[in-house]
Amino acid sequence: MPELIEKIEDYIQINNDNPKPFIWTAPADSILEKVARGRVALQTVKEN
């Protein structure tokens, strides 16, 4: 497990040295539709 932590920390350090801004590409409507579908699915699971 220490090796995994070290690799993750190395990855973060490398990416922090040359950061790139996150550009949101999904329209809000499509995200909200997915959230609604997820809620329906979770409610179905919860009821069963």
Backbone as XML, in Angstrom:
<?xml version="1.0"?>
<chain id="A" units="angstrom">
  <residue number="1" name="MET">
    <atom name="N" x="0.817" y="-1.199" z="0.000"/>
    <atom name="CA" x="0.000" y="0.000" z="0.000"/>
    <atom name="C" x="0.863" y="1.267" z="0.000"/>
  </residue>
  <residue number="2" name="PRO">
    <atom name="N" x="1.988" y="1.292" z="0.694"/>
    <atom name="CA" x="2.832" y="2.490" z="0.653"/>
    <atom name="C" x="3.289" y="2.835" z="-0.770"/>
  </residue>
  <residue number="3" name="GLU">
    <atom name="N" x="3.489" y="1.804" z="-1.605"/>
    <atom name="CA" x="3.902" y="2.063" z="-2.989"/>
    <atom name="C" x="2.800" y="2.782" z="-3.754"/>
  </residue>
  <residue number="4" name="LEU">
    <atom name="N" x="1.552" y="2.383" z="-3.524"/>
    <atom name="CA" x="0.422" y="3.030" z="-4.182"/>
    <atom name="C" x="0.328" y="4.495" z="-3.755"/>
  </residue>
  <residue number="5" name="ILE">
    <atom name="N" x="0.448" y="4.738" z="-2.474"/>
    <atom name="CA" x="0.399" y="6.111" z="-1.959"/>
    <atom name="C" x="1.502" y="6.949" z="-2.583"/>
  </residue>
  <residue number="6" name="GLU">
    <atom name="N" x="2.693" y="6.388" z="-2.675"/>
    <atom name="CA" x="3.823" y="7.103" z="-3.270"/>
    <atom name="C" x="3.544" y="7.436" z="-4.737"/>
  </residue>
  <residue number="7" name="LYS">
    <atom name="N" x="3.005" y="6.480" z="-5.486"/>
    <atom name="CA" x="2.691" y="6.709" z="-6.908"/>
    <atom name="C" x="1.620" y="7.784" z="-7.074"/>
  </residue>
  <residue number="8" name="ILE">
    <atom name="N" x="0.612" y="7.759" z="-6.215"/>
    <atom name="CA" x="-0.441" y="8.772" z="-6.274"/>
    <atom name="C" x="0.141" y="10.149" z="-5.971"/>
  </residue>
  <residue number="9" name="GLU">
    <atom name="N" x="0.973" y="10.233" z="-4.947"/>
    <atom name="CA" x="1.589" y="11.510" z="-4.598"/>
    <atom name="C" x="2.504" y="12.009" z="-5.717"/>
  </residue>
  <residue number="10" name="ASP">
    <atom name="N" x="3.225" y="11.098" z="-6.374"/>
    <atom name="CA" x="4.075" y="11.481" z="-7.510"/>
    <atom name="C" x="3.214" y="12.039" z="-8.643"/>
  </residue>
  <residue number="11" name="TYR">
    <atom name="N" x="2.122" y="11.370" z="-8.937"/>
    <atom name="CA" x="1.210" y="11.813" z="-9.998"/>
    <atom name="C" x="0.680" y="13.218" z="-9.696"/>
  </residue>
  <residue number="12" name="ILE">
    <atom name="N" x="0.253" y="13.431" z="-8.468"/>
    <atom name="CA" x="-0.279" y="14.740" z="-8.077"/>
    <atom name="C" x="0.798" y="15.810" z="-8.220"/>
  </residue>
  <residue number="13" name="GLN">
    <atom name="N" x="1.988" y="15.520" z="-7.772"/>
    <atom name="CA" x="3.070" y="16.493" z="-7.854"/>
    <atom name="C" x="3.379" y="16.855" z="-9.304"/>
  </residue>
  <residue number="14" name="ILE">
    <atom name="N" x="3.461" y="15.857" z="-10.165"/>
    <atom name="CA" x="3.757" y="16.103" z="-11.583"/>
    <atom name="C" x="2.659" y="16.956" z="-12.211"/>
  </residue>
  <residue number="15" name="ASN">
    <atom name="N" x="1.405" y="16.639" z="-11.926"/>
    <atom name="CA" x="0.302" y="17.402" z="-12.499"/>
    <atom name="C" x="0.179" y="18.792" z="-11.896"/>
  </residue>
  <residue number="16" name="ASN">
    <atom name="N" x="0.570" y="18.964" z="-10.661"/>
    <atom name="CA" x="0.535" y="20.289" z="-10.042"/>
    <atom name="C" x="1.646" y="21.177" z="-10.579"/>
  </residue>
  <residue number="17" name="ASP">
    <atom name="N" x="2.724" y="20.575" z="-11.076"/>
    <atom name="CA" x="3.817" y="21.359" z="-11.647"/>
    <atom name="C" x="3.402" y="22.014" z="-12.963"/>
  </residue>
  <residue number="18" name="ASN">
    <atom name="N" x="2.478" y="21.390" z="-13.690"/>
    <atom name="CA" x="2.029" y="21.918" z="-14.972"/>
    <atom name="C" x="0.502" y="21.777" z="-15.061"/>
  </residue>
  <residue number="19" name="PRO">
    <atom name="N" x="-0.227" y="22.536" z="-14.237"/>
    <atom name="CA" x="-1.684" y="22.355" z="-14.191"/>
    <atom name="C" x="-2.372" y="22.852" z="-15.458"/>
  </residue>
  <residue number="20" name="LYS">
    <atom name="N" x="-3.492" y="22.219" z="-15.763"/>
    <atom name="CA" x="-4.328" y="22.634" z="-16.889"/>
    <atom name="C" x="-5.735" y="22.856" z="-16.336"/>
  </residue>
  <residue number="21" name="PRO">
    <atom name="N" x="-6.385" y="23.922" z="-16.760"/>
    <atom name="CA" x="-7.732" y="24.187" z="-16.229"/>
    <atom name="C" x="-8.725" y="23.130" z="-16.707"/>
  </residue>
  <residue number="22" name="PHE">
    <atom name="N" x="-9.672" y="22.834" z="-15.853"/>
    <atom name="CA" x="-10.732" y="21.906" z="-16.221"/>
    <atom name="C" x="-11.751" y="22.675" z="-17.040"/>
  </residue>
  <residue number="23" name="ILE">
    <atom name="N" x="-12.104" y="22.152" z="-18.192"/>
    <atom name="CA" x="-13.093" y="22.792" z="-19.055"/>
    <atom name="C" x="-14.333" y="21.909" z="-19.092"/>
  </residue>
  <residue number="24" name="TRP">
    <atom name="N" x="-15.428" y="22.444" z="-18.563"/>
    <atom name="CA" x="-16.680" y="21.703" z="-18.493"/>
    <atom name="C" x="-17.275" y="21.626" z="-19.891"/>
  </residue>
  <residue number="25" name="THR">
    <atom name="N" x="-17.571" y="20.408" z="-20.358"/>
    <atom name="CA" x="-18.083" y="20.256" z="-21.709"/>
    <atom name="C" x="-19.523" y="19.753" z="-21.754"/>
  </residue>
  <residue number="26" name="ALA">
    <atom name="N" x="-20.012" y="19.197" z="-20.691"/>
    <atom name="CA" x="-21.377" y="18.667" z="-20.677"/>
    <atom name="C" x="-22.366" y="19.785" z="-20.362"/>
  </residue>
  <residue number="27" name="PRO">
    <atom name="N" x="-23.457" y="19.850" z="-21.113"/>
    <atom name="CA" x="-24.478" y="20.847" z="-20.790"/>
    <atom name="C" x="-25.184" y="20.493" z="-19.477"/>
  </residue>
  <residue number="28" name="ALA">
    <atom name="N" x="-25.585" y="21.508" z="-18.755"/>
    <atom name="CA" x="-26.231" y="21.297" z="-17.452"/>
    <atom name="C" x="-27.464" y="20.412" z="-17.574"/>
  </residue>
  <residue number="29" name="ASP">
    <atom name="N" x="-28.239" y="20.576" z="-18.649"/>
    <atom name="CA" x="-29.456" y="19.769" z="-18.807"/>
    <atom name="C" x="-29.146" y="18.275" z="-18.841"/>
  </residue>
  <residue number="30" name="SER">
    <atom name="N" x="-28.068" y="17.888" z="-19.523"/>
    <atom name="CA" x="-27.747" y="16.455" z="-19.590"/>
    <atom name="C" x="-27.296" y="15.926" z="-18.233"/>
  </residue>
  <residue number="31" name="ILE">
    <atom name="N" x="-26.608" y="16.745" z="-17.470"/>
    <atom name="CA" x="-26.178" y="16.336" z="-16.128"/>
    <atom name="C" x="-27.403" y="16.162" z="-15.226"/>
  </residue>
  <residue number="32" name="LEU">
    <atom name="N" x="-28.317" y="17.111" z="-15.292"/>
    <atom name="CA" x="-29.522" y="17.026" z="-14.460"/>
    <atom name="C" x="-30.380" y="15.825" z="-14.835"/>
  </residue>
  <residue number="33" name="GLU">
    <atom name="N" x="-30.440" y="15.482" z="-16.124"/>
    <atom name="CA" x="-31.176" y="14.287" z="-16.548"/>
    <atom name="C" x="-30.551" y="13.030" z="-15.945"/>
  </residue>
  <residue number="34" name="LYS">
    <atom name="N" x="-29.229" y="12.969" z="-15.943"/>
    <atom name="CA" x="-28.535" y="11.813" z="-15.371"/>
    <atom name="C" x="-28.768" y="11.719" z="-13.869"/>
  </residue>
  <residue number="35" name="VAL">
    <atom name="N" x="-28.763" y="12.862" z="-13.199"/>
    <atom name="CA" x="-29.029" y="12.881" z="-11.756"/>
    <atom name="C" x="-30.440" y="12.356" z="-11.483"/>
  </residue>
  <residue number="36" name="ALA">
    <atom name="N" x="-31.396" y="12.796" z="-12.283"/>
    <atom name="CA" x="-32.780" y="12.337" z="-12.098"/>
    <atom name="C" x="-32.883" y="10.832" z="-12.312"/>
  </residue>
  <residue number="37" name="ARG">
    <atom name="N" x="-32.225" y="10.313" z="-13.355"/>
    <atom name="CA" x="-32.255" y="8.859" z="-13.601"/>
    <atom name="C" x="-31.587" y="8.108" z="-12.444"/>
  </residue>
  <residue number="38" name="GLY">
    <atom name="N" x="-30.513" y="8.662" z="-11.936"/>
    <atom name="CA" x="-29.827" y="8.026" z="-10.811"/>
    <atom name="C" x="-30.696" y="7.969" z="-9.574"/>
  </residue>
  <residue number="39" name="ARG">
    <atom name="N" x="-31.422" y="9.051" z="-9.322"/>
    <atom name="CA" x="-32.321" y="9.065" z="-8.159"/>
    <atom name="C" x="-33.418" y="8.021" z="-8.289"/>
  </residue>
  <residue number="40" name="VAL">
    <atom name="N" x="-33.974" y="7.887" z="-9.496"/>
    <atom name="CA" x="-35.012" y="6.878" z="-9.725"/>
    <atom name="C" x="-34.441" y="5.488" z="-9.475"/>
  </residue>
  <residue number="41" name="ALA">
    <atom name="N" x="-33.243" y="5.232" z="-9.996"/>
    <atom name="CA" x="-32.618" y="3.927" z="-9.815"/>
    <atom name="C" x="-32.340" y="3.651" z="-8.348"/>
  </residue>
  <residue number="42" name="LEU">
    <atom name="N" x="-31.832" y="4.639" z="-7.636"/>
    <atom name="CA" x="-31.545" y="4.440" z="-6.208"/>
    <atom name="C" x="-32.823" y="4.214" z="-5.404"/>
  </residue>
  <residue number="43" name="GLN">
    <atom name="N" x="-33.869" y="4.929" z="-5.755"/>
    <atom name="CA" x="-35.145" y="4.744" z="-5.060"/>
    <atom name="C" x="-35.670" y="3.334" z="-5.300"/>
  </residue>
  <residue number="44" name="THR">
    <atom name="N" x="-35.521" y="2.834" z="-6.513"/>
    <atom name="CA" x="-35.964" y="1.483" z="-6.844"/>
    <atom name="C" x="-35.205" y="0.456" z="-6.008"/>
  </residue>
  <residue number="45" name="VAL">
    <atom name="N" x="-33.909" y="0.635" z="-5.893"/>
    <atom name="CA" x="-33.082" y="-0.275" z="-5.105"/>
    <atom name="C" x="-33.473" y="-0.198" z="-3.638"/>
  </residue>
  <residue number="46" name="LYS">
    <atom name="N" x="-33.684" y="1.024" z="-3.169"/>
    <atom name="CA" x="-34.038" y="1.235" z="-1.772"/>
    <atom name="C" x="-35.356" y="0.561" z="-1.397"/>
  </residue>
  <residue number="47" name="GLU">
    <atom name="N" x="-36.315" y="0.551" z="-2.338"/>
    <atom name="CA" x="-37.626" y="-0.038" z="-2.086"/>
    <atom name="C" x="-37.577" y="-1.562" z="-2.106"/>
  </residue>
  <residue number="48" name="ASN">
    <atom name="N" x="-36.606" y="-2.135" z="-2.780"/>
    <atom name="CA" x="-36.538" y="-3.600" z="-2.885"/>
    <atom name="C" x="-35.768" y="-4.180" z="-1.781"/>
  </residue>
</chain>
